[in-house]
Amino acid sequence: MNANTLPTPAKGHVATALASAFHGGPINILIVDDEPKNLTVLETVLNDPGYRLVRAESSDQALLALVVEEFALLILDIRMPGMTGFELARMIKERKKTARVPIIFLTAYYNEDQHMLEGYGTGAVDYLHKPVNPVVLRSKVAVFAELHRKNRECGMANRALLAEMIVRRQAEEMLRTLARGLVQVQEDERGRVALELHDGITQLLCAIVFHSQTLLLSLTARNGPAKREAKKLRELAGMTAGEVERISHNLRPSVLDQLGLVSTLRETGTEFADRTGLSVNLTFVELTARLPADTEFMLYRIFQEALRNVEKHAHAHLITVDLTQQDAFVQLVIKDDGIGFDLDHLPAKRKGKSGLGLLSMRERAVFVGGSLRIKSAPGAGTEIEVRIPLPPNDTVVRAA
């Protein structure tokens, strides 16, 4: 075998093999025989544009070729100097990289049954006698070549699928990052508006209430109509101040920072029941520790959104709310006995902002590493279950 037939990295055979693997090029077949004329015969028999035949005239050259390139099939002469084909086959099968390469043995001498058994025992897939029938050899090689092509196509499809999955995961992570950023921007803006309402408009309304009270006291009975109007003005100003304070509280309740999640949920549920007339049963366990601020705030927002949906769409009479701590999770469950809905076919009246509300609740749970599950059916009410993992004890602020 001359130097032009031995594959070496310096001659760019690695690049050729990679191009073949990824672009559907010819199938690599390694033919091994210490007689050059036998190799020439094999090249003539297997002359096909779909094959790339690589010659090796010794076991050492064959091993070198197997190290450098990937082969679909190895056609191996048994009787060779130095290392027999049987010994070479055993070595090939012991190596992880080459263990799956099919081997066809060719021999003009080892024709006994025990020789065939030895050949199959080394991992060969076939055992042919010389002189080989060209039609038979081409047929057998075609089978293994087609199998290799299918495996290569599957490998390429798997790589493409993996690349698509990676791109999809990256896109999903980008969406989650954007969603988290949007949630943060929303909360920052709500906090700013709440502060302006509390420190600005509420103070002005209180001033109006004070001056209207002063005006009311300054009017005598003889100014009956004016006195009645002043009284209405004072009442309306007081109601407006109370409503603005309620809105400010919902935007950013100060009690959440001061007293924690349980007190805030209890206060919000009680206020909701008083305002809407719905029955709200609250069952809250005292948590063993204060949750991280983000977790408390997201649970509060989910609770708010759930109550808002019940008020607008559920036509419910009873709401039950349970906050529990289970192992390494905190769980919030909100149930109503309303009309429910089909999760797969959201009614038109619940689309739009309401649909976004359900999505917003789920995104808020994911934002703090948790999950949100919605169970509902027409006529069977709705249940929302939120589970959020608790941080390690050393990162939690203990409740007072």
C-alpha positions, -999 to 999 in steps of 0.1 A, spaced: 0 0 0 14 34 -10 13 66 10 -16 79 -10 -40 52 2 -33 55 39 -56 80 56 -38 104 79 -49 136 96 -22 156 77 -39 147 44 -73 161 55 -91 128 57 -107 138 90 -124 168 73 -134 145 44 -150 121 68 -169 148 87 -181 163 54 -193 128 44 -211 123 77 -229 156 77 -237 161 40 -247 126 29 -214 119 11 -200 84 1 -200 56 27 -165 48 41 -156 11 37 -123 -2 50 -108 -32 30 -79 -50 46 -56 -76 29 -19 -80 28 -20 -88 -9 -24 -56 -30 -39 -75 -59 -67 -87 -36 -74 -52 -26 -76 -42 -63 -101 -70 -69 -122 -57 -41 -120 -22 -54 -132 -34 -88 -161 -55 -73 -172 -27 -51 -167 2 -75 -196 25 -67 -199 63 -64 -217 58 -31 -187 41 -15 -154 55 -5 -130 25 -3 -99 29 20 -71 3 16 -50 -12 43 -23 -39 37 -17 -47 74 -34 -47 108 -14 -17 119 -26 3 89 -61 -8 95 -60 3 131 -46 37 121 -74 41 96 -100 32 122 -85 58 146 -86 86 120 -120 79 103 -154 64 108 -164 34 87 -197 18 78 -181 -16 72 -148 -35 75 -139 -62 50 -111 -82 66 -87 -109 54 -80 -135 81 -46 -147 71 -21 -118 75 14 -115 88 20 -102 124 -16 -101 135 -43 -123 121 -77 -110 112 -92 -128 142 -69 -109 165 -75 -76 148 -113 -81 151 -110 -88 188 -90 -56 193 -115 -36 172 -145 -49 193 -127 -41 225 -125 -4 216 -155 17 223 -151 38 192 -149 9 168 -169 -18 187 -200 -13 165 -182 -15 131 -196 -45 112 -169 -70 100 -170 -93 71 -142 -119 70 -127 -131 37 -105 -162 36 -92 -188 12 -78 -210 39 -99 -211 70 -129 -231 57 -136 -254 86 -166 -250 109 -144 -242 139 -128 -214 120 -162 -199 111 -173 -202 147 -141 -184 158 -148 -157 133 -183 -151 145 -170 -153 181 -148 -123 175 -178 -103 165 -180 -107 128 -213 -103 110 -204 -125 80 -178 -151 69 -171 -154 31 -148 -177 13 -125 -167 -16 -129 -165 -44 -159 -144 -35 -190 -142 -56 -191 -105 -67 -229 -104 -67 -231 -118 -32 -204 -95 -19 -220 -64 -34 -254 -74 -20 -241 -79 15 -221 -46 14 -252 -28 1 -272 -39 31 -246 -26 56 -241 6 36 -278 13 36 -280 6 74 -252 31 79 -269 57 58 -301 53 79 -281 56 111 -264 86 97 -297 102 88 -311 94 122 -280 110 138 -284 141 117 -321 142 125 -313 138 162 -287 166 160 -312 188 142 -338 180 168 -314 187 196 -304 220 181 -341 229 177 -347 220 214 -318 241 224 -331 271 204 -365 266 218 -352 264 254 -332 296 248 -363 313 234 -384 301 263 -358 314 288 -357 347 270 -395 349 272 -393 340 309 -367 367 314 -388 392 296 -419 382 316 -399 385 349 -387 419 337 -422 430 328 -435 418 362 -408 438 379 -415 469 359 -453 465 367 -446 462 404 -422 492 404 -448 513 386 -476 502 410 -454 511 439 -447 545 425 -484 552 418 -494 539 452 -469 563 468 -482 592 448 -518 584 456 -511 581 493 -488 611 497 -505 633 471 -541 628 462 -551 612 495 -537 642 514 -555 667 492 -588 648 497 -583 649 534 -578 686 532 -610 689 512 -628 668 539 -614 691 566 -624 723 548 -658 710 539 -664 701 576 -653 737 585 -677 751 559 -705 728 573 -700 740 608 -700 777 597 -734 775 581 -765 781 603 -799 766 601 -811 795 580 -787 783 553 -805 749 551 -799 741 514 -763 752 515 -757 733 547 -771 701 531 -749 705 501 -719 711 523 -727 679 542 -729 659 509 -696 675 498 -679 663 530 -694 628 526 -684 625 490 -649 638 497 -646 612 525 -658 584 503 -634 594 476 -605 596 500 -614 561 513 -616 547 478 -582 562 468 -567 548 499 -581 513 491 -567 515 455 -533 526 469 -534 498 494 -541 472 467 -513 486 445 -488 481 473 -501 472 508 -477 485 535 -490 457 558 -473 431 536 -439 446 544 -447 452 580 -467 422 591 -461 396 564 -482 374 541 -507 359 564 -519 392 579 -521 407 544 -541 379 529 -565 379 559 -570 416 556 -575 414 518 -600 386 521 -620 403 548 -621 435 528 -632 416 497 -660 399 517 -672 431 532 -672 449 498 -688 422 476 -710 404 501 -695 370 492 -687 345 519 -649 340 522 -636 312 545 -599 318 553 -577 291 567 -541 302 572 -514 285 590 -487 306 607 -456 300 587 -425 290 605 -406 318 589 -410 349 568 -409 341 531 -386 360 508 -402 394 499 -406 384 462 -425 352 472 -448 370 496 -456 396 470 -462 372 442 -486 351 464 -504 382 473 -508 393 437 -520 358 427 -546 360 455 -557 394 443 -561 383 407 -580 352 418 -605 372 438 -609 396 410 -617 368 386 -643 354 410 -659 387 414 -662 394 377 -669 359 362 -676 331 387 -711 341 400 -700 323 432 -715 324 467 -686 309 486 -648 312 484 -624 291 505 -588 300 509 -561 278 524 -525 286 530 -504 257 542 -467 248 546 -458 213 534 -423 201 537 -402 224 515 -432 241 499 -457 268 507 -491 261 491 -520 285 485 -553 270 473 -583 292 463 -616 276 455 -650 289 445 -684 273 440 -691 294 409 -701 284 374 -666 273 364 -654 270 328 -638 247 303 -601 250 305 -597 240 268 -623 264 255 -622 296 275 -656 314 270 -656 346 250 -665 367 280 -635 353 298 -610 360 271 -590 392 268 -580 406 301 -593 376 320 -572 352 299 -542 374 305 -550 373 342 -547 335 343 -515 338 323 -502 365 347 -509 343 377 -489 314 362 -461 337 352 -459 352 387 -456 317 402 -429 307 378 -411 340 386 -404 328 421 -396 292 410 -431 278 417 -460 263 398 -497 271 394 -524 246 386 -560 255 376 -589 230 379 -623 240 366 -653 225 348 -686 240 338 -709 240 368 -682 227 391 -664 259 403 -627 267 400 -597 258 420 -563 275 418 -534 258 435 -500 276 439 -469 258 451 -437 277 457 -405 261 471 -392 274 504 -356 286 505 -330 270 528 -336 279 565 -305 300 566 -318 324 540 -352 330 555 -360 358 579 -376 343 610 -411 355 618 -415 375 649 
